[in-house]
């Protein structure tokens, strides 16, 4: 299927690795000019090379700490002048643990990265999209938005705000050609997931394999998801084919969530 995205420009946050990078690769393969954002310049250089190797298209990059609101304000204000048609937001998963396992600083950092950075990006990047009459916002959320899980207190509490943001953007901008959706991955084979498994294994006094096997056993598809599967869904939602889909939180979880 031709997604009719050639010539569009996308800003992909937290795209030096994991799901953000997979989304950048998927868009680049559709002919989109992508700019990668993350805090680590060295990883960004490697990630841009990876995008070019996978897609045959060069990628630009911009270092930015998404947990720094002042830096986000400055960066997104400047980036808004560069005519991005698509913004894919992500910030990696927050640390795992119970509610009482985190102090105020942990909660504030998770809020800044998972929700505030997305809101700041949208405040600067979405109005220019609406003025041009076309735009796409794809937010990477989590299955925890629909199925809160033990040991994922920060994600359970903060990430559902993305759903409210997507609904609000839809109410305000869908009539001017801008859609906003949240993609909610289940357990997907990324470096972040491996790190989360190690932390939970240490907390529970069990092996990492036991943690991962427990997750896999709960998935009807009987496997972890792949980052490229998330990237493919995001690319579709950013296309003209998905112009009537907005304000949705879409699970990609192998059937794990029990909700209808």
SERO-4910 file (N, C-alpha, C, O; in steps of 0.05 Angstrom, whole numbers):
BEGIN
 pado doro    nc1    nc2    nc3   cac1   cac2   cac3    cc1    cc2    cc3    oc1    oc2    oc3
  Unk    A     17    -24      0      0      0      0     18     25      0     36     28     17
  Unk    A     12     43    -19     26     69    -19     13     87      1    -10     94     -1
  Unk    A     29     95     21     18    112     42     18    142     34      9    159     50
  Unk    A     28    148     10     27    175      0     40    195     20     29    216     26
  Unk    A     64    187     30     78    204     49    103    216     38    116    232     51
  Unk    A    110    209     14    136    219      2    136    250      2    117    263     -6
  Unk    A    158    261     12    161    290     12    152    303     38    157    327     43
  Unk    A    139    288     56    131    299     82    156    300    100    176    287     95
  Unk    A    154    316    121    176    319    140    166    311    168    145    320    177
  Unk    A    182    295    182    174    285    209    195    291    229    219    288    225
  Unk    A    186    299    253    203    302    276    197    279    295    175    276    304
  Unk    A    217    262    300    213    238    316    229    240    343    253    241    343
  Unk    A    214    241    365    226    245    391    235    219    403    223    198    397
  Unk    A    256    220    420    267    196    432    273    175    411    267    151    415
  Unk    A    286    184    389    289    166    365    317    156    362    323    146    340
  Unk    A    333    157    382    360    146    380    360    116    382    380    103    374
  Unk    A    339    104    393    337     75    395    308     68    400    290     85    402
  Unk    A    303     42    403    277     32    411    254     39    392    258     40    368
  Unk    A    231     44    404    207     49    388    208     75    372    199     76    349
  Unk    A    220     95    384    223    120    369    239    117    344    232    128    323
  Unk    A    261    102    346    278     97    322    263     80    302    265     85    278
  Unk    A    248     59    311    233     43    293    212     59    277    208     54    254
  Unk    A    200     78    290    181     96    277    195    113    256    184    117    234
  Unk    A    218    123    262    233    139    243    241    123    219    239    133    196
  Unk    A    249     98    223    257     81    200    232     75    183    234     77    158
  Unk    A    210     69    195    185     63    180    177     87    163    169     84    140
  Unk    A    178    111    174    171    135    159    191    141    137    183    148    115
  Unk    A    216    137    143    237    142    122    233    123     99    237    131     76
  Unk    A    225     99    104    221     80     82    197     88     65    195     79     42
  Unk    A    180    105     75    157    115     60    163    141     46    146    154     34
  Unk    A    189    149     47    197    173     33    195    198     49    197    220     38
  Unk    A    192    196     76    190    219     94    219    228    101    236    211    106
  Unk    A    223    254    102    248    265    112    246    267    142    229    281    153
  Unk    A    263    252    157    260    250    186    283    265    200    306    265    191
  Unk    A    276    277    222    295    289    241    292    275    268    270    274    279
  Unk    A    314    264    278    314    249    303    321    267    326    339    284    324
  Unk    A    307    264    348    312    280    372    317    261    395    302    242    400
  Unk    A    338    266    410    344    252    435    366    267    449    377    287    438
  Unk    A    373    259    473    392    275    489    421    269    483    438    285    488
  Unk    A    427    245    471    454    236    468    463    239    439    454    225    421
  Unk    A    481    258    434    490    265    407    503    241    394    499    236    370
  Unk    A    519    226    409    533    203    397    514    182    388    516    171    366
  Unk    A    494    176    404    473    157    396    457    167    372    449    152    355
  Unk    A    452    193    372    437    204    350    452    201    323    439    194    303
  Unk    A    478    205    323    494    201    299    491    172    289    488    167    266
  Unk    A    494    154    308    491    126    301    463    119    291    459    104    272
  Unk    A    443    131    304    415    126    296    409    137    269    396    124    253
  Unk    A    420    161    262    416    172    236    429    154    215    417    150    193
  Unk    A    452    143    221    465    125    202    448    100    199    446     89    177
  Unk    A    436     91    221    418     67    219    394     72    202    385     54    187
  Unk    A    382     96    204    359    103    187    367    103    158    353     92    141
  Unk    A    390    114    152    399    114    124    405     86    113    398     80     91
  Unk    A    417     70    130    422     42    121    397     27    116    395     11     97
  Unk    A    377     31    134    352     15    131    333     26    109    318     10     98
  Unk    A    335     52    104    315     63     85    327     75     60    313     79     40
  Unk    A    354     80     60    366     93     37    362    123     37    369    136     17
  Unk    A    352    134     59    347    162     61    363    174     84    364    162    106
  Unk    A    375    197     80    390    210    101    371    221    122    349    229    116
  Unk    A    380    221    147    365    233    169    381    254    182    405    252    185
  Unk    A    367    275    191    381    296    207    375    290    237    359    272    243
  Unk    A    388    304    255    384    299    283    388    325    299    403    343    291
  Unk    A    376    325    323    377    348    340    378    339    369    359    327    379
  Unk    A    400    344    384    402    335    412    383    352    430    383    377    428
  Unk    A    369    339    448    351    353    466    344    334    489    337    311    485
  Unk    A    345    345    513    336    330    537    306    335    540    298    357    548
  Unk    A    290    315    535    261    318    536    250    321    565    227    328    568
  Unk    A    267    317    585    258    321    612    265    350    622    260    356    645
  Unk    A    275    367    604    282    395    611    261    413    597    264    419    573
  Unk    A    241    422    612    220    438    599    230    464    586    220    471    564
  Unk    A    249    478    598    259    502    586    273    497    560    270    512    541
  Unk    A    289    476    559    303    468    535    283    460    513    287    466    490
  Unk    A    262    446    521    241    438    502    227    463    490    223    464    466
  Unk    A    220    482    507    208    506    497    225    520    475    215    526    454
  Unk    A    250    523    481    268    536    462    271    520    437    270    531    415
  Unk    A    276    493    440    281    477    416    256    474    399    258    477    374
  Unk    A    233    469    410    209    465    394    199    492    381    188    492    360
  Unk    A    205    514    395    199    540    383    215    544    357    205    554    337
  Unk    A    241    536    358    258    538    334    250    518    313    250    524    290
  Unk    A    245    493    322    239    472    303    212    477    288    209    468    266
  Unk    A    194    491    301    169    497    288    172    513    263    154    513    245
  Unk    A    194    527    260    199    543    236    208    526    213    210    536    190
  Unk    A    213    500    218    224    483    197    203    466    182    210    448    167
  Unk    A    177    473    186    155    461    171    154    430    173    158    416    154
  Unk    A    149    421    197    145    392    201    115    386    198     98    399    208
  Unk    A    110    365    182     82    356    177     74    335    198     50    331    203
  Unk    A     93    321    209     88    298    227    106    302    252    129    309    250
  Unk    A     94    296    275    110    294    299    103    267    313     80    261    318
  Unk    A    124    252    318    121    226    333    134    230    360    158    235    362
  Unk    A    118    227    381    129    233    408    134    207    423    119    187    420
  Unk    A    155    207    438    162    184    455    182    195    475    194    216    471
  Unk    A    186    180    497    207    188    516    217    163    531    227    166    553
  Unk    A    215    140    518    223    116    533    206    110    557    191    128    565
  Unk    A    208     87    568    191     80    591    203     91    617    227     91    620
  Unk    A    186    102    635    196    110    661    205     86    677    198     64    671
  Unk    A    220     90    699    229     68    715    205     52    726    184     63    731
  Unk    A    209     26    730    189      9    742    191      9    772    212     15    783
  Unk    A    169      3    785    169      2    814    141      9    825    124     19    810
  Unk    A    136      6    851    111     12    864    109     42    870    128     57    868
  Unk    A     85     51    877     80     79    882     99     90    903    111    111    899
  Unk    A    102     76    925    119     86    947    149     83    941    166     91    957
  Unk    A    156     71    918    184     67    912    196     91    899    220     91    892
  Unk    A    181    113    894    191    136    881    187    161    898    167    164    912
  Unk    A    206    179    896    203    204    911    192    226    892    187    221    869
  Unk    A    189    250    903    177    271    887    193    277    861    181    281    840
  Unk    A    219    276    863    236    281    840    231    260    818    231    267    794
  Unk    A    227    235    825    221    214    806    195    220    791    193    217    767
  Unk    A    174    227    807    148    233    795    150    257    776    138    257    755
  Unk    A    164    277    785    166    301    768    181    296    743    174    306    721
  Unk    A    203    280    744    218    274    720    202    258    701    203    262    677
  Unk    A    187    238    711    170    222    694    148    239    680    143    236    657
  Unk    A    137    257    696    117    275    684    129    293    662    117    296    641
  Unk    A    152    304    667    165    321    648    171    306    622    167    316    600
  Unk    A    181    282    625    188    267    601    165    255    586    163    256    562
  Unk    A    146    242    601    125    227    589    102    244    578     89    237    558
  Unk    A     96    267    592     73    282    584     79    311    578     70    322    557
  Unk    A     94    325    595     99    353    591    114    358    565    108    377    550
  Unk    A    134    342    559    150    345    534    132    343    510    135    357    490
  Unk    A    112    324    511     94    321    488     76    345    485     71    355    463
  Unk    A     66    355    508     48    379    507     63    403    496     52    418    479
  Unk    A     88    407    504    104    429    494    109    426    464    106    446    449
  Unk    A    116    402    456    120    398    427     95    404    411     96    417    390
  Unk    A     72    395    421     47    400    406     39    429    406     29    439    386
  Unk    A     44    443    428     38    472    429     53    487    407     42    506    396
  Unk    A     77    479    402     93    494    382     90    483    354     91    499    335
  Unk    A     86    457    350     87    445    324     59    441    311     57    442    286
  Unk    A     38    438    327     12    433    315     -1    457    303    -12    455    281
  Unk    A     -1    481    315    -13    504    302     -3    510    274    -19    516    256
  Unk    A     24    508    269     33    512    241     22    491    222     16    496    198
  Unk    A     19    466    232      7    445    215    -21    453    207    -29    450    184
  Unk    A    -37    462    227    -64    469    222    -66    493    202    -84    493    185
  Unk    A    -48    511    204    -48    534    185    -42    524    156    -52    536    137
  Unk    A    -27    503    154    -21    492    127    -43    472    118    -44    464     95
  Unk    A    -61    464    137    -83    447    130    -77    417    130    -93    401    120
  Unk    A    -54    409    141    -48    380    142    -27    375    164     -8    390    166
  Unk    A    -32    355    180    -12    347    201    -20    322    214    -43    313    215
  Unk    A      0    309    226     -4    284    241     12    284    267     36    291    267
  Unk    A     -1    277    288     13    273    314      8    244    322    -14    234    324
  Unk    A     30    229    326     29    202    335     45    200    361     69    204    361
  Unk    A     31    193    383     44    192    409     48    162    416     30    146    414
  Unk    A     73    156    425     78    129    435     70    128    464     83    141    481
  Unk    A     50    112    471     42    109    499     49     81    508     72     72    505
  Unk    A     30     67    520     35     41    532      9     26    537    -12     38    540
  Unk    A     11      0    537    -12    -16    545    -22     -9    573    -45    -13    579
  Unk    A     -4      2    589    -12     10    617    -33     32    617    -46     36    637
  Unk    A    -37     46    594    -58     66    592    -86     53    593   -105     65    601
  Unk    A    -87     28    584   -112     13    583   -114    -10    603   -135    -19    610
  Unk    A    -90    -18    613    -89    -41    631    -67    -36    651    -45    -47    648
  Unk    A    -72    -20    672    -51    -14    692    -39    -40    703    -54    -59    709
  Unk    A    -13    -40    707      1    -65    716     17    -60    741     27    -38    747
  Unk    A     18    -81    758     34    -80    782     63    -75    775     74    -87    757
  Unk    A     75    -57    790    104    -51    785    109    -29    765    132    -23    759
  Unk    A     88    -18    754     90      3    733     76     29    742     61     41    726
  Unk    A     80     37    767     65     59    779     67     85    763     47     98    758
  Unk    A     92     92    755     95    118    741     81    117    714     67    136    707
  Unk    A     84     95    699     70     93    673     40     92    677     26    105    662
  Unk    A     30     77    696      2     74    701    -11    102    706    -33    107    697
  Unk    A      3    118    721     -9    143    731     -6    166    710    -24    183    708
  Unk    A     16    167    696     22    191    680     15    187    650      5    206    638
  Unk    A     20    164    639     16    161    610    -13    164    601    -18    172    578
  Unk    A    -34    157    618    -61    162    608    -67    191    600    -85    196    585
  Unk    A    -51    210    610    -54    237    601    -51    241    572    -62    260    560
  Unk    A    -36    223    559    -33    225    530    -59    222    515    -64    234    495
  Unk    A    -76    204    526   -102    200    514   -119    225    515   -133    232    495
  Unk    A   -118    239    538   -133    264    540   -122    285    521   -137    301    510
  Unk    A    -95    286    518    -83    305    500    -91    299    471    -97    318    456
  Unk    A    -91    274    463    -99    267    436   -128    275    430   -134    285    409
  Unk    A   -145    270    450   -174    277    446   -177    308    444   -192    317    427
  Unk    A   -162    322    460   -164    351    460   -153    363    433   -165    381    422
  Unk    A   -130    353    424   -120    362    398   -139    356    376   -143    372    358
  Unk    A   -153    333    378   -173    326    357   -196    346    357   -204    355    336
  Unk    A   -206    352    381   -228    372    383   -219    399    371   -236    412    359
  Unk    A   -195    407    376   -186    433    368   -176    435    339   -178    456    326
  Unk    A   -165    413    328   -151    415    303   -160    396    281   -151    399    258
  Unk    A   -177    376    287   -184    356    266   -198    370    243   -195    361    220
  Unk    A   -213    391    248   -227    405    226   -208    421    208   -217    431    187
  Unk    A   -183    422    216   -163    436    199   -141    417    189   -119    425    183
  Unk    A   -149    391    188   -131    372    175   -110    359    192    -93    345    181
  Unk    A   -111    362    218    -91    351    236   -103    329    253   -124    333    266
  Unk    A    -92    305    252   -101    283    269    -81    278    291    -57    286    289
  Unk    A    -91    267    313    -74    260    336    -83    234    348   -107    231    355
  Unk    A    -65    215    350    -71    189    361    -49    179    379    -26    188    378
  Unk    A    -56    161    397    -36    148    414    -34    119    407    -54    105    404
  Unk    A    -10    109    403     -5     81    398      4     69    425     23     79    438
  Unk    A     -9     48    433     -5     36    460      7      8    457     -7    -12    456
  Unk    A     34      6    456     46    -20    453     45    -36    478     46    -26    501
  Unk    A     42    -62    475     46    -81    497     75    -87    500     92    -70    493
  Unk    A     81   -110    510    109   -117    515    123   -121    488    117   -140    474
  Unk    A    142   -104    482    156   -103    456    186   -106    461    197    -94    480
  Unk    A    199   -121    444    227   -128    448    246   -105    442    255   -102    420
  Unk    A    250    -89    462    268    -66    460    288    -67    483    285    -82    502
  Unk    A    309    -50    481    328    -48    503    315    -39    529    322    -48    550
  Unk    A    296    -21    526    282    -11    550    267    -34    564    267    -35    589
  Unk    A    255    -52    549    241    -74    561    260    -92    576    254   -102    598
  Unk    A    284    -97    564    304   -113    578    312   -100    604    315   -114    624
  Unk    A    316    -74    604    323    -60    629    301    -62    649    306    -66    673
  Unk    A    275    -59    640    253    -61    659    251    -89    671    246    -93    695
  Unk    A    256   -110    654    256   -137    664    277   -142    685    273   -156    705
  Unk    A    301   -130    681    323   -133    700    315   -120    727    321   -132    748
  Unk    A    303    -97    726    295    -83    751    274    -99    766    275   -102    790
  Unk    A    254   -108    751    232   -124    764    243   -150    775    234   -159    797
  Unk    A    261   -162    761    273   -188    770    287   -183    797    285   -199    815
  Unk    A    302   -161    798    317   -155    823    297   -149    846    302   -158    868
  Unk    A    276   -134    840    256   -128    861    242   -153    872    236   -155    896
  Unk    A    237   -172    854    222   -195    861    239   -219    869    228   -240    878
  Unk    A    265   -217    866    283   -239    872    280   -263    854    283   -286    863
  Unk    A    275   -258    829    273   -279    809    291   -273    785    304   -252    785
  Unk    A    292   -291    766    310   -286    743    296   -269    722    272   -267    721
  Unk    A    312   -257    705    302   -241    683    285   -258    664    264   -250    655
  Unk    A    294   -283    659    279   -301    642    251   -306    653    231   -308    638
  Unk    A    249   -309    680    223   -314    692    204   -290    688    181   -293    683
  Unk    A    215   -266    690    199   -242    685    189   -241    656    165   -238    651
  Unk    A    207   -245    637    200   -244    609    181   -267    602    162   -262    587
  Unk    A    186   -290    612    167   -313    607    140   -307    618    119   -315    606
  Unk    A    139   -294    641    112   -287    652     98   -268    634     73   -271    630
  Unk    A    112   -248    624     99   -229    605     89   -244    580     67   -240    572
  Unk    A    107   -260    569    100   -274    544     76   -293    548     59   -295    531
  Unk    A     75   -306    571     53   -325    577     26   -310    577      5   -322    571
  Unk    A     26   -284    585      1   -269    587     -8   -258    560    -29   -246    558
  Unk    A      8   -262    539      1   -251    512    -11   -273    495      3   -293    490
  Unk    A    -35   -270    485    -47   -291    469    -30   -298    444    -30   -321    435
  Unk    A    -16   -278    433      1   -284    410     26   -300    417     40   -309    399
  Unk    A     31   -304    443     52   -321    453     80   -311    445     98   -328    441
  Unk    A     83   -285    442    110   -274    437    110   -244    444     88   -232    448
  Unk    A    133   -233    446    136   -204    449    131   -191    422    135   -203    401
  Unk    A    123   -166    422    120   -150    398    147   -143    387    168   -144    401
  Unk    A    148   -134    361    172   -125    349    170    -95    344    149    -85    338
  Unk    A    192    -80    348    191    -51    343    182    -43    315    168    -23    312
  Unk    A    189    -59    295    180    -52    268    150    -53    265    139    -40    248
  Unk    A    137    -70    281    107    -71    280     95    -46    290     75    -36    280
  Unk    A    107    -35    311     98     -9    322    103     13    301     86     30    296
  Unk    A    127     12    289    133     32    268    114     31    245    106     52    234
  Unk    A    106      7    237     87      5    214     60     17    221     48     30    204
  Unk    A     51     13    245     25     25    253     27     55    254      8     69    245
  Unk    A     49     65    265     52     94    266     53    106    238     41    127    232
  Unk    A     68     93    219     69    103    192     41    104    179     34    123    165
  Unk    A     25     83    184     -2     83    173    -19    106    185    -33    120    170
  Unk    A    -17    110    211    -33    132    224    -24    159    214    -40    179    215
  Unk    A      1    162    205     11    187    194      4    191    165     10    212    154
  Unk    A     -9    172    153    -14    174    124    -41    186    118    -57    190    135
  Unk    A    -45    192     92    -70    202     83    -92    181     86   -116    187     89
  Unk    A    -84    155     85   -104    133     88   -117    133    115   -139    122    118
  Unk    A   -105    146    135   -116    146    162   -127    174    169   -129    180    193
  Unk    A   -135    189    150   -144    217    155   -169    218    172   -174    239    184
  Unk    A   -185    197    174   -210    197    189   -206    184    216   -226    179    230
  Unk    A   -181    178    224   -175    166    250   -162    187    267   -140    196    261
  Unk    A   -175    195    288   -163    215    306   -175    213    334   -198    206    337
  Unk    A   -159    220    354   -167    220    381   -168    192    393   -181    187    414
  Unk    A   -155    173    380   -157    145    388   -132    136    403   -110    146    399
  Unk    A   -135    117    422   -113    104    435   -114     75    426   -132     59    433
  Unk    A    -95     67    409    -96     42    395    -76     22    406    -52     27    406
  Unk    A    -86      0    416    -69    -21    427    -55    -37    405    -66    -42    383
  Unk    A    -30    -43    410    -15    -62    393      0    -80    412     23    -76    418
  Unk    A    -14   -101    422     -6   -116    445     -9   -146    442     -7   -160    462
  Unk    A    -13   -156    418    -16   -185    415    -41   -196    428    -42   -220    433
  Unk    A    -60   -179    434    -85   -188    446    -85   -189    476   -103   -200    488
  Unk    A    -65   -178    489    -62   -181    518    -83   -166    534    -93   -178    553
  Unk    A    -90   -142    526   -109   -127    542   -137   -140    541   -146   -147    520
  Unk    A   -149   -145    564   -175   -158    564   -199   -141    557   -221   -151    553
  Unk    A   -194   -115    555   -216    -96    550   -226    -99    521   -211   -108    503
  Unk    A   -251    -91    517   -262    -92    490   -259    -66    476   -267    -62    453
***
